[in-house]
Amino acid sequence: MKRRNFIKVTAAGSAGIASSFYIPPVQDSRKLKIGLIGAGWYGMVITTAALRSGGVEVIGICDVDSEHLKSSADQIEKLQGTRPKTFKYYHDLLDLKDLEALFIGTIPHWHALQFIAGCEKRLDIYCEKPLSYDVMEGIAMVNAWKKAGNIIQVGFQRRQSQAFLKAKELIEAGKIGDIHQVVAQIHYNPAPQDTKIQPPPSSLDWEEWCGPAPKLDYRPSIGHRSWRLEKEYGNGHLVDWGIHHIDIIRKILDESMPSRFHTTGGIYLLNDQVTTPDTLTANMSFKKVPVLWQHRLWGNGDVSREFNNGIFFYGEKGTLFAEDSKVVIFPTGKDAKREDISIPTPAMQENHVENFINAVRKKDKKLISSDPEDAFRSAATVQLAMISYYTGTEVKWDEEKKEIIGNPEASKLLRREYRGKYKHP
């Protein structure tokens, strides 16, 4: 299934099922007043999830595409009965009276500035993944959060998956014995992209959309929804989709960050389509177990397409495969039979947003599933793996000092220079 179609189907299915769930009324009947920065596709996914959970009111939204702004304001008005105020610039939204919480659904290269500005306003924040575009931004964001003391959730909704929770339970119970290797992968074939340089849509302020990132000539293949495989904006498939699996591996195995990275790959079939590798193998040396990430954006992917999206945990007593809605166990032994456990979690996204809202209402940081410090570890892991790829070198990471050891070329890529008037935090 094409990546875009897959996301549309799963998002629609989750929304439909979530709408039928009974959610008990919150004790505080006053509605939490939230604002949204980035009113495009995924910004509206998380905002709609918040409205479905109940007890919130969207009082303002912001976007540099006027069409996004209008259509999203229309949709929110239908859902909640009142129309949010609309803004082009996020600083104007942050000055909105009575604003209590902020949703950030923008492109990753905008996250740091918007997140830090929200922290300075002492707003509680739900920020989409990855936490940042580069490693040093992430460090600055964690510091801003610690200084502000606000409640923040980062969008790793797979932490709500019952299948991955079951995988953790089985592994800890010794179902497959000691684990000696983990392999994660998401293979898929991207839809054909329009790479022709052309004027941006009249509704889109391309200068503002690019913001602190390099301003490339506009083409649809790097704009709305399609920026993920563009090096300067999304930084590739591992950083976009792979980060979810790396994060959940860390959660299941109670791992922190790898100490070494060695990544190889290239653009072999999609030279005229993307600027990040269509084929990638990243070796990450975690403390407990080595983790291998691999993706192919062409062909069949895995030998069996059933396993194109998921994680293999290889233990001495068997192999466990886990994905969003199921766990499959392959015991060792000549006559051993495969065991399938179906555990769908159709409302992962809704549950993750509701987790944030409950934490904000109760003013309890301990309720949060994915705080900035932990989210930084997952983001920095995939960013460091890509630094290894870009430099063609092994990268050694000192987690305590948060620096690359003995590799000046790689160290330069921890921080990307901002463009024009923008200042890197």
Secondary structure, 3 states (H helix, E strand, C coil): CCHHHHHHHHHHHHHHHHCCCCCCCCCCCCCEEEEEECCCHHHHHHHHHHHHHCCEEEEEEECCEHHHHHHHHHHHHHHHCCCCEEECCHHHHHCCCCCCEEEECCCHHHHHHHHHHHHHCCCEEEECCCCCCCHHHHHHHHHHHHHHCCCEEECCHHHHCHHHHHHHHHHHCCCCCCEEEEEEEECCCCCCCCCCCCCCCCCECHHHHHCCCCCCCCCHHHCCCCHHHCCCCCCCHHHHHHHHHHHHHHHHHCCCCCCEEEEEEECCCCCCCCCCCCEEEEEEECCCCEEEEEEECCCCCCCCHHHCEEEEEEECCEEEEEECCEEEEEECCCCCCCEEEECCCCCHHHHHHHHHHHHHHHCCHHHCCCCHHHHHHHHHHHHHHHHHHHHCCCEEEECCCCEECCCHHHHHHHCCCCCCCCCCC
